[in-house]
Amino acid sequence: MQSYEFGLYVFMLAAFLGFELVKRVSPLLHTPLMSLSNAISAIAVVGAILVTGDKDATTLMRWLGFVAVICATLNVVAGYLITDRMLKMFRKREPGQK
Amino acid sequence: MIETYLPSILPAIYLLASIGFILAVKWLNHPDTARRGVIIGEMGMLLAVIGTLLRVDTNFSMIFLGMAIGAAIGAPLAYLMPMTSVPQLTALSHAFGALASALIGTAEFYRITPTGFTMAALSLETLLGYLTTTASVIAFAKLQELMPTRPLTYPGQNVVSLGVLAGAIVVGVMMVAGVSAPWMFPAFIGLALLFGILLVIPIGGADMPTVIALLNSYAGVAAAAMGFVLDNKLLIVAGSLNATAGLLLSIIMCKAMNRSFTNVLFGAFGQVQGGAAAQASQRPVRSATPEEAAAVLDAASSVIIIPGYGMAVAQAQHKVRELYDTLTKRGVDVRFAIHPVAGRMPGHMNVLLAEADIPYDKLLEMDEINGDFPNTDVALVIGANDVVNPLARSDQDSPIAGMPILDADKAHTVMVIKRSMSPGFAGIDNELYYMNRTLMLFGDAKTFTAAMVKELAGHGS
């Protein structure tokens, strides 16, 4: 099996898994779901690091990679932090009424 | 030494990172486990980054500098933005993620001069990456009100937009087919950037939940496509999780408005009905002062509050919490009814009310609470409009016909806090306001709620 064919199977399975998982997410948490999944897709940072650190890279590629590292890291950091900040606020009982 | 073992360690690291991401989404199914989900997601990301750094042999200074700059901008953004700005921040975050994918696609294009399947994946990655970047920037500008939030339309708009998209696709297909000229890739990028702008310009504020969810999905597809270009399964898994999450959310949003994707993206909602609405607004309504409204609430034993975007604009969530506290202390059963498209992004109202410390088990979805309205004394609408318009049920010709609504009109008494009689986003009149059982409370949501709280507190002591 060719590599991309294998990749397509991975994509298909992950998509079905994602569908089943996301379906179960409480509507209460739809905003955190969006910011969390956005932070996860900032996995693009992997590609950005590889491009920037490629020893055969041209100057143009390095700079593109460098900007991509900034953008992807920003996406990772902002995505996870805002998700956590939101989730911290969801409480069942009011404080002091435990 | 690490070089010897790397080929066997790296797949394991990436596999663990994938598991982390999957669990992160899984644990988001309940507020009790959700924070654990974020932590495992962060660990997955950390593993992925460390693993990747081990593969790199040069240029570390640039990589670390880039990461430092990204973190230095991202962290304050996430901590300092007020909660009402979460939709803007999310749009901005999408823009950066998509731009990263797009730039990497561009660099890869010039590095490997791809062909066939790889070129197809790379075209998809850069097309979605660049269009999501500009589209998210426009969405950000609209949400931040740097641009008018109403739909901006011009004659022949759809033809122009689809023409630009078709142009980009034609160039993309030519490149995949092996035709190559130096101008083609830059032209492809230009068309993708332009299409992103054209896509969001005609979209109005209240349709933002669908659009943001859709852009979220595009950013995921771009990341997954990058996974095909770099032959990296971790990227494929993470990207497709994001793609399905975004797609599913946008489908939920569309269903909650009884509209199709095509209608949201190309319909430019609310343009036609303006004239009719202006005419209908002449009918008489009953209005009440904060004192009268407080007396009604005081006499009630059950209240359902229906928040909308107006509550967010007025930053009234903390006053609403005070009202909730005061009424709860008096033994009134207070709950919140949340419409799926209330606000500017999926789940927007839940976040705001949670920020104001309202327990999340008092926030109920439309399907959970709609049956309770007939047994409820007071339905208090704060800054919501179209989502409580009974016309959606009765008038087949209305632009919101068939849209599932909160049955506020079935409560014994309805009170609506609203600045004026101006129609909502759909541009149509709301029958709810003219009912005999309805009291219109004219004023700013925050000020009016505060006045009611003061009145109730005064009586209580």
Interface residues (C-beta under 8 A of the other chain):
Chain A: S3 Y4 G7 V10 F11 A14 A15 L17 G18 F19 L21 V22 K23 R24 V25 S26 P27 L28 L29 H30 T31 P32 L33 M34 S35 L36 S37 N38 A39 I40 S41 A42 I43 A44 V45 V46 G47 A48 I49 L50 V51 T52 G53 D54 K55 D56 A57 T58 L60 M61 R62 L64 G65 F66 V67 A68 V69 I70 C71 A72 T73 L74 N75 V76 V77 A78 G79 Y80 L81 I82 T83 D84 R85 M86 L87 K88 M89 F90 R91 K92 R93 E94 P95
Chain B: A17 F21 I22 A24 V25 K26 L28 N29 H30 P31 D32 A34 R35 G37 V38 G41 E42 G44 M45 A48 V49 T52 L53 R55 V56 D57 T58 N59 F60 M62 I63 L65 G66 M67 I69 G70 A71 I73 G74 A75 L77 A78 Y79 M81 M83 V86 L89 T90 L92 S93 H94 F96 G97 L99 A100 S101 L103 I104 T106 A107 E108 Y110 R111 F117 T118 A121 I212 A213 N216 A219 G220 A222 A223 A224 M226 G227 F228 L230 D231 N232 K233 L234 L235 I236 V237 A238 G239 S240 L241 N242 A243 T244 A245 G246 L248 L249 I252 I338 P340 M345 P346 G347 H348 N350 V351 A354 E355 D357 P359 Y360 D361 L363 E365
